[in-house]
Amino acid sequence: MFEHPDNDPVLVLDEDQCWSLLKGTQHGRLVTVVGGRADIFPVNCAVQQNSIVLRTAPGSKLAEMAVNESVVFEADGILADQAWSVVLRGTAARLETSAEREQAEELGLKPWVPTLKDFFVRISPGELSGRHFIFGPHPERELGEGSEVG
Amino acid sequence: MFEHPDNDPVLVLDEDQCWSLLKGTQHGRLVTVVGGRADIFPVNCAVQQNSIVLRTAPGSKLAEMAVNESVVFEADGILADQAWSVVLRGTAARLETSAEREQAEELGLKPWVPTLKDFFVRISPGELSGRHFIFGPHPERELGEGSEVG
């Protein structure tokens, strides 16, 4: 799925590749910024119609999203020899209507903190970016003293 | 290691527990904020003397840390029935002296993008917090219609 031209260790992913990776993951991290101060929260997530849906208990992340709806979501996967990371920059909004909530219920999401009073939040994408990395030897380790790289 | 009193699904971790989890992990995410806009980068990491050390190639995260040294680092671990997340809010500084770099070399860190010109960065802690979660059934699912919780 991830062919790296010219053995470049970094592959910039296109949007389809990013969504495909996001669909295959069930958790990520939500970054909020209020007053120039960032917070980060681990969240369960699911993809619905090219957006990310989270389910969360009341608390600081919900409060911070209400103050600043511009959020960043990140998911990654890290193996011994390769890794990927996808970052979605977007706008967070609570799902308010019962139709929206019913659709979101079908995603099977749970908040990390179970509670009777919880909320679905949709992050609508502004900017989507992703990278796939192939880990290799560090260049310093391949070079003898005095070697140069072109 | 993580005993949850009263079956509370969330356990607030103390600093020793946070450091112990950080020592056991090799990757996390670095959050930078410049001009009110957050960025998030996956990074390899190691603990050294109650600080986090990263190794990174030149690029946007290094530039953003130079503009705003206040950063947030997050690591987490997610299993089927439990999860943890540790957040370190601190100050990022490049390791400049050869003594510092030599000590950091021993950590065996690699940047995600291998390059001849890379940098070690230390995040000195300001604020450390962590949570351990036990996943359980969602309360709604345990209740029949018309049930109430006290």
Interface residues (C-beta under 8 A of the other chain):
Chain A: P9 V10 H27 R29 V31 T32 V33 G36 R37 A38 D39 I40 F41 P42 V72 E74 D76 I78 A83 S85 V87 K110 P111 W112 V113 P114 T115 L116 F133 F135 G136 P137 H138 P139 E140 V149
Chain B: P9 V10 H27 R29 V31 T32 V33 G36 R37 A38 D39 I40 F41 P42 V72 E74 D76 I78 A83 S85 V87 K110 P111 W112 V113 P114 T115 L116 F133 F135 G136 P137 H138 P139 E140 V149
